[in-house]
Amino acid sequence: MEFLKELWDFLKVRKKWWLLPIVIVLLLVGVLMIVSVSSPVAPFVYPMF
């Protein structure tokens, strides 16, 4: 959680708001990959990558 706080402070102080959508998309893709490995949906998700 410390990392997220530091990231938020960095974005706020340096006005790098354009990085926020990139970070969110990367987190969503990571979560999708983790979930798809251990689920029966995996064969349908792999063609997306």
PDB file of N, CA, C and O in Angstrom:
ATOM      1  N   MET A   1       0.820  -1.198   0.000  1.00  0.00           N
ATOM      2  CA  MET A   1       0.000   0.000   0.000  1.00  0.00           C
ATOM      3  C   MET A   1       0.862   1.259   0.000  1.00  0.00           C
ATOM      4  O   MET A   1       0.429   2.309  -0.475  1.00  0.00           O
ATOM      5  N   GLU A   2       2.058   1.159   0.522  1.00  0.00           N
ATOM      6  CA  GLU A   2       2.966   2.310   0.541  1.00  0.00           C
ATOM      7  C   GLU A   2       3.287   2.757  -0.886  1.00  0.00           C
ATOM      8  O   GLU A   2       3.385   3.951  -1.169  1.00  0.00           O
ATOM      9  N   PHE A   3       3.449   1.780  -1.776  1.00  0.00           N
ATOM     10  CA  PHE A   3       3.761   2.097  -3.166  1.00  0.00           C
ATOM     11  C   PHE A   3       2.630   2.905  -3.811  1.00  0.00           C
ATOM     12  O   PHE A   3       2.881   3.876  -4.525  1.00  0.00           O
ATOM     13  N   LEU A   4       1.399   2.499  -3.556  1.00  0.00           N
ATOM     14  CA  LEU A   4       0.259   3.216  -4.136  1.00  0.00           C
ATOM     15  C   LEU A   4       0.170   4.640  -3.596  1.00  0.00           C
ATOM     16  O   LEU A   4      -0.163   5.565  -4.336  1.00  0.00           O
ATOM     17  N   LYS A   5       0.465   4.816  -2.319  1.00  0.00           N
ATOM     18  CA  LYS A   5       0.452   6.160  -1.741  1.00  0.00           C
ATOM     19  C   LYS A   5       1.536   7.029  -2.376  1.00  0.00           C
ATOM     20  O   LYS A   5       1.296   8.190  -2.708  1.00  0.00           O
ATOM     21  N   GLU A   6       2.723   6.460  -2.541  1.00  0.00           N
ATOM     22  CA  GLU A   6       3.807   7.213  -3.170  1.00  0.00           C
ATOM     23  C   GLU A   6       3.490   7.537  -4.627  1.00  0.00           C
ATOM     24  O   GLU A   6       3.796   8.630  -5.105  1.00  0.00           O
ATOM     25  N   LEU A   7       2.879   6.590  -5.328  1.00  0.00           N
ATOM     26  CA  LEU A   7       2.489   6.839  -6.718  1.00  0.00           C
ATOM     27  C   LEU A   7       1.464   7.970  -6.790  1.00  0.00           C
ATOM     28  O   LEU A   7       1.565   8.852  -7.642  1.00  0.00           O
ATOM     29  N   TRP A   8       0.487   7.941  -5.902  1.00  0.00           N
ATOM     30  CA  TRP A   8      -0.533   8.988  -5.876  1.00  0.00           C
ATOM     31  C   TRP A   8       0.090  10.351  -5.578  1.00  0.00           C
ATOM     32  O   TRP A   8      -0.248  11.349  -6.215  1.00  0.00           O
ATOM     33  N   ASP A   9       1.003  10.385  -4.604  1.00  0.00           N
ATOM     34  CA  ASP A   9       1.678  11.645  -4.275  1.00  0.00           C
ATOM     35  C   ASP A   9       2.498  12.153  -5.458  1.00  0.00           C
ATOM     36  O   ASP A   9       2.520  13.352  -5.732  1.00  0.00           O
ATOM     37  N   PHE A  10       3.165  11.246  -6.153  1.00  0.00           N
ATOM     38  CA  PHE A  10       3.946  11.633  -7.329  1.00  0.00           C
ATOM     39  C   PHE A  10       3.053  12.251  -8.397  1.00  0.00           C
ATOM     40  O   PHE A  10       3.377  13.295  -8.963  1.00  0.00           O
ATOM     41  N   LEU A  11       1.918  11.594  -8.671  1.00  0.00           N
ATOM     42  CA  LEU A  11       1.007  12.104  -9.697  1.00  0.00           C
ATOM     43  C   LEU A  11       0.439  13.462  -9.297  1.00  0.00           C
ATOM     44  O   LEU A  11       0.282  14.350 -10.134  1.00  0.00           O
ATOM     45  N   LYS A  12       0.134  13.614  -8.012  1.00  0.00           N
ATOM     46  CA  LYS A  12      -0.476  14.848  -7.534  1.00  0.00           C
ATOM     47  C   LYS A  12       0.518  16.007  -7.542  1.00  0.00           C
ATOM     48  O   LYS A  12       0.187  17.104  -7.991  1.00  0.00           O
ATOM     49  N   VAL A  13       1.719  15.773  -7.054  1.00  0.00           N
ATOM     50  CA  VAL A  13       2.705  16.848  -6.920  1.00  0.00           C
ATOM     51  C   VAL A  13       3.251  17.272  -8.282  1.00  0.00           C
ATOM     52  O   VAL A  13       3.392  18.465  -8.552  1.00  0.00           O
ATOM     53  N   ARG A  14       3.554  16.314  -9.124  1.00  0.00           N
ATOM     54  CA  ARG A  14       4.180  16.630 -10.408  1.00  0.00           C
ATOM     55  C   ARG A  14       3.190  16.836 -11.539  1.00  0.00           C
ATOM     56  O   ARG A  14       3.593  17.078 -12.677  1.00  0.00           O
ATOM     57  N   LYS A  15       1.903  16.744 -11.246  1.00  0.00           N
ATOM     58  CA  LYS A  15       0.837  16.970 -12.227  1.00  0.00           C
ATOM     59  C   LYS A  15       0.970  16.041 -13.434  1.00  0.00           C
ATOM     60  O   LYS A  15       0.844  16.478 -14.578  1.00  0.00           O
ATOM     61  N   LYS A  16       1.223  14.773 -13.173  1.00  0.00           N
ATOM     62  CA  LYS A  16       1.364  13.772 -14.232  1.00  0.00           C
ATOM     63  C   LYS A  16       0.071  12.963 -14.358  1.00  0.00           C
ATOM     64  O   LYS A  16       0.105  11.733 -14.328  1.00  0.00           O
ATOM     65  N   TRP A  17      -1.049  13.637 -14.498  1.00  0.00           N
ATOM     66  CA  TRP A  17      -2.341  12.963 -14.547  1.00  0.00           C
ATOM     67  C   TRP A  17      -2.493  12.079 -15.773  1.00  0.00           C
ATOM     68  O   TRP A  17      -3.323  11.169 -15.768  1.00  0.00           O
ATOM     69  N   TRP A  18      -1.716  12.319 -16.822  1.00  0.00           N
ATOM     70  CA  TRP A  18      -1.828  11.500 -18.023  1.00  0.00           C
ATOM     71  C   TRP A  18      -1.286  10.091 -17.772  1.00  0.00           C
ATOM     72  O   TRP A  18      -1.563   9.183 -18.556  1.00  0.00           O
ATOM     73  N   LEU A  19      -0.516   9.889 -16.689  1.00  0.00           N
ATOM     74  CA  LEU A  19      -0.019   8.555 -16.366  1.00  0.00           C
ATOM     75  C   LEU A  19      -1.087   7.672 -15.713  1.00  0.00           C
ATOM     76  O   LEU A  19      -0.987   6.446 -15.754  1.00  0.00           O
ATOM     77  N   LEU A  20      -2.087   8.278 -15.125  1.00  0.00           N
ATOM     78  CA  LEU A  20      -3.099   7.520 -14.401  1.00  0.00           C
ATOM     79  C   LEU A  20      -3.840   6.508 -15.281  1.00  0.00           C
ATOM     80  O   LEU A  20      -3.984   5.362 -14.856  1.00  0.00           O
ATOM     81  N   PRO A  21      -4.314   6.858 -16.469  1.00  0.00           N
ATOM     82  CA  PRO A  21      -4.977   5.847 -17.306  1.00  0.00           C
ATOM     83  C   PRO A  21      -4.048   4.704 -17.714  1.00  0.00           C
ATOM     84  O   PRO A  21      -4.485   3.559 -17.829  1.00  0.00           O
ATOM     85  N   ILE A  22      -2.780   5.009 -17.931  1.00  0.00           N
ATOM     86  CA  ILE A  22      -1.826   3.966 -18.298  1.00  0.00           C
ATOM     87  C   ILE A  22      -1.654   2.981 -17.148  1.00  0.00           C
ATOM     88  O   ILE A  22      -1.644   1.769 -17.360  1.00  0.00           O
ATOM     89  N   VAL A  23      -1.521   3.496 -15.945  1.00  0.00           N
ATOM     90  CA  VAL A  23      -1.355   2.641 -14.766  1.00  0.00           C
ATOM     91  C   VAL A  23      -2.599   1.782 -14.559  1.00  0.00           C
ATOM     92  O   VAL A  23      -2.486   0.591 -14.268  1.00  0.00           O
ATOM     93  N   ILE A  24      -3.768   2.368 -14.705  1.00  0.00           N
ATOM     94  CA  ILE A  24      -5.015   1.624 -14.518  1.00  0.00           C
ATOM     95  C   ILE A  24      -5.139   0.502 -15.544  1.00  0.00           C
ATOM     96  O   ILE A  24      -5.508  -0.618 -15.191  1.00  0.00           O
ATOM     97  N   VAL A  25      -4.837   0.787 -16.803  1.00  0.00           N
ATOM     98  CA  VAL A  25      -4.933  -0.235 -17.850  1.00  0.00           C
ATOM     99  C   VAL A  25      -3.931  -1.356 -17.586  1.00  0.00           C
ATOM    100  O   VAL A  25      -4.266  -2.529 -17.748  1.00  0.00           O
ATOM    101  N   LEU A  26      -2.714  -1.015 -17.184  1.00  0.00           N
ATOM    102  CA  LEU A  26      -1.726  -2.046 -16.882  1.00  0.00           C
ATOM    103  C   LEU A  26      -2.176  -2.925 -15.712  1.00  0.00           C
ATOM    104  O   LEU A  26      -1.988  -4.141 -15.744  1.00  0.00           O
ATOM    105  N   LEU A  27      -2.760  -2.324 -14.694  1.00  0.00           N
ATOM    106  CA  LEU A  27      -3.267  -3.110 -13.565  1.00  0.00           C
ATOM    107  C   LEU A  27      -4.406  -4.030 -13.992  1.00  0.00           C
ATOM    108  O   LEU A  27      -4.457  -5.187 -13.575  1.00  0.00           O
ATOM    109  N   LEU A  28      -5.313  -3.529 -14.815  1.00  0.00           N
ATOM    110  CA  LEU A  28      -6.426  -4.354 -15.285  1.00  0.00           C
ATOM    111  C   LEU A  28      -5.950  -5.518 -16.140  1.00  0.00           C
ATOM    112  O   LEU A  28      -6.464  -6.629 -16.011  1.00  0.00           O
ATOM    113  N   VAL A  29      -4.979  -5.283 -17.007  1.00  0.00           N
ATOM    114  CA  VAL A  29      -4.435  -6.360 -17.835  1.00  0.00           C
ATOM    115  C   VAL A  29      -3.743  -7.394 -16.950  1.00  0.00           C
ATOM    116  O   VAL A  29      -3.883  -8.595 -17.181  1.00  0.00           O
ATOM    117  N   GLY A  30      -3.010  -6.949 -15.955  1.00  0.00           N
ATOM    118  CA  GLY A  30      -2.362  -7.872 -15.030  1.00  0.00           C
ATOM    119  C   GLY A  30      -3.360  -8.723 -14.271  1.00  0.00           C
ATOM    120  O   GLY A  30      -3.172  -9.932 -14.132  1.00  0.00           O
ATOM    121  N   VAL A  31      -4.420  -8.099 -13.778  1.00  0.00           N
ATOM    122  CA  VAL A  31      -5.457  -8.842 -13.062  1.00  0.00           C
ATOM    123  C   VAL A  31      -6.140  -9.825 -14.001  1.00  0.00           C
ATOM    124  O   VAL A  31      -6.417 -10.959 -13.610  1.00  0.00           O
ATOM    125  N   LEU A  32      -6.414  -9.414 -15.220  1.00  0.00           N
ATOM    126  CA  LEU A  32      -7.042 -10.301 -16.191  1.00  0.00           C
ATOM    127  C   LEU A  32      -6.171 -11.511 -16.480  1.00  0.00           C
ATOM    128  O   LEU A  32      -6.677 -12.628 -16.592  1.00  0.00           O
ATOM    129  N   MET A  33      -4.866 -11.302 -16.600  1.00  0.00           N
ATOM    130  CA  MET A  33      -3.960 -12.417 -16.864  1.00  0.00           C
ATOM    131  C   MET A  33      -3.892 -13.373 -15.673  1.00  0.00           C
ATOM    132  O   MET A  33      -3.854 -14.589 -15.862  1.00  0.00           O
ATOM    133  N   ILE A  34      -3.876 -12.844 -14.461  1.00  0.00           N
ATOM    134  CA  ILE A  34      -3.824 -13.692 -13.271  1.00  0.00           C
ATOM    135  C   ILE A  34      -5.105 -14.496 -13.132  1.00  0.00           C
ATOM    136  O   ILE A  34      -5.057 -15.686 -12.823  1.00  0.00           O
ATOM    137  N   VAL A  35      -6.246 -13.865 -13.354  1.00  0.00           N
ATOM    138  CA  VAL A  35      -7.527 -14.546 -13.225  1.00  0.00           C
ATOM    139  C   VAL A  35      -7.697 -15.589 -14.327  1.00  0.00           C
ATOM    140  O   VAL A  35      -8.259 -16.658 -14.088  1.00  0.00           O
ATOM    141  N   SER A  36      -7.221 -15.287 -15.517  1.00  0.00           N
ATOM    142  CA  SER A  36      -7.440 -16.193 -16.639  1.00  0.00           C
ATOM    143  C   SER A  36      -6.610 -17.464 -16.533  1.00  0.00           C
ATOM    144  O   SER A  36      -6.976 -18.481 -17.121  1.00  0.00           O
ATOM    145  N   VAL A  37      -5.508 -17.434 -15.804  1.00  0.00           N
ATOM    146  CA  VAL A  37      -4.662 -18.625 -15.688  1.00  0.00           C
ATOM    147  C   VAL A  37      -5.368 -19.721 -14.899  1.00  0.00           C
ATOM    148  O   VAL A  37      -5.238 -20.901 -15.223  1.00  0.00           O
ATOM    149  N   SER A  38      -6.100 -19.344 -13.885  1.00  0.00           N
ATOM    150  CA  SER A  38      -6.692 -20.340 -12.993  1.00  0.00           C
ATOM    151  C   SER A  38      -8.206 -20.457 -13.155  1.00  0.00           C
ATOM    152  O   SER A  38      -8.904 -20.773 -12.191  1.00  0.00           O
ATOM    153  N   SER A  39      -8.712 -20.213 -14.331  1.00  0.00           N
ATOM    154  CA  SER A  39     -10.155 -20.315 -14.505  1.00  0.00           C
ATOM    155  C   SER A  39     -10.481 -21.041 -15.807  1.00  0.00           C
ATOM    156  O   SER A  39      -9.630 -21.150 -16.690  1.00  0.00           O
ATOM    157  N   PRO A  40     -11.692 -21.527 -15.924  1.00  0.00           N
ATOM    158  CA  PRO A  40     -12.088 -22.208 -17.167  1.00  0.00           C
ATOM    159  C   PRO A  40     -12.272 -21.246 -18.345  1.00  0.00           C
ATOM    160  O   PRO A  40     -12.505 -21.688 -19.470  1.00  0.00           O
ATOM    161  N   VAL A  41     -12.173 -19.977 -18.104  1.00  0.00           N
ATOM    162  CA  VAL A  41     -12.327 -18.978 -19.165  1.00  0.00           C
ATOM    163  C   VAL A  41     -11.019 -18.793 -19.935  1.00  0.00           C
ATOM    164  O   VAL A  41     -11.005 -18.126 -20.970  1.00  0.00           O
ATOM    165  N   ALA A  42      -9.935 -19.367 -19.451  1.00  0.00           N
ATOM    166  CA  ALA A  42      -8.600 -19.170 -20.015  1.00  0.00           C
ATOM    167  C   ALA A  42      -8.532 -19.372 -21.535  1.00  0.00           C
ATOM    168  O   ALA A  42      -7.933 -18.540 -22.215  1.00  0.00           O
ATOM    169  N   PRO A  43      -9.113 -20.429 -22.094  1.00  0.00           N
ATOM    170  CA  PRO A  43      -8.996 -20.595 -23.554  1.00  0.00           C
ATOM    171  C   PRO A  43      -9.621 -19.453 -24.356  1.00  0.00           C
ATOM    172  O   PRO A  43      -9.237 -19.224 -25.503  1.00  0.00           O
ATOM    173  N   PHE A  44     -10.571 -18.742 -23.771  1.00  0.00           N
ATOM    174  CA  PHE A  44     -11.221 -17.642 -24.476  1.00  0.00           C
ATOM    175  C   PHE A  44     -10.476 -16.319 -24.294  1.00  0.00           C
ATOM    176  O   PHE A  44     -10.629 -15.402 -25.101  1.00  0.00           O
ATOM    177  N   VAL A  45      -9.673 -16.221 -23.240  1.00  0.00           N
ATOM    178  CA  VAL A  45      -8.942 -14.984 -22.964  1.00  0.00           C
ATOM    179  C   VAL A  45      -7.619 -14.956 -23.702  1.00  0.00           C
ATOM    180  O   VAL A  45      -7.186 -13.887 -24.133  1.00  0.00           O
ATOM    181  N   TYR A  46      -6.960 -16.102 -23.862  1.00  0.00           N
ATOM    182  CA  TYR A  46      -5.637 -16.133 -24.480  1.00  0.00           C
ATOM    183  C   TYR A  46      -5.604 -15.560 -25.892  1.00  0.00           C
ATOM    184  O   TYR A  46      -4.610 -14.922 -26.239  1.00  0.00           O
ATOM    185  N   PRO A  47      -6.625 -15.744 -26.733  1.00  0.00           N
ATOM    186  CA  PRO A  47      -6.555 -15.127 -28.069  1.00  0.00           C
ATOM    187  C   PRO A  47      -6.519 -13.605 -28.050  1.00  0.00           C
ATOM    188  O   PRO A  47      -6.132 -12.992 -29.045  1.00  0.00           O
ATOM    189  N   MET A  48      -6.914 -12.980 -26.944  1.00  0.00           N
ATOM    190  CA  MET A  48      -6.879 -11.525 -26.850  1.00  0.00           C
ATOM    191  C   MET A  48      -5.451 -11.024 -26.806  1.00  0.00           C
ATOM    192  O   MET A  48      -5.191  -9.888 -27.202  1.00  0.00           O
ATOM    193  N   PHE A  49      -4.512 -11.843 -26.333  1.00  0.00           N
ATOM    194  CA  PHE A  49      -3.125 -11.446 -26.221  1.00  0.00           C
ATOM    195  C   PHE A  49      -2.342 -12.052 -27.338  1.00  0.00           C
ATOM    196  O   PHE A  49      -1.133 -11.840 -27.431  1.00  0.00           O
TER     197      PHE A  49
END
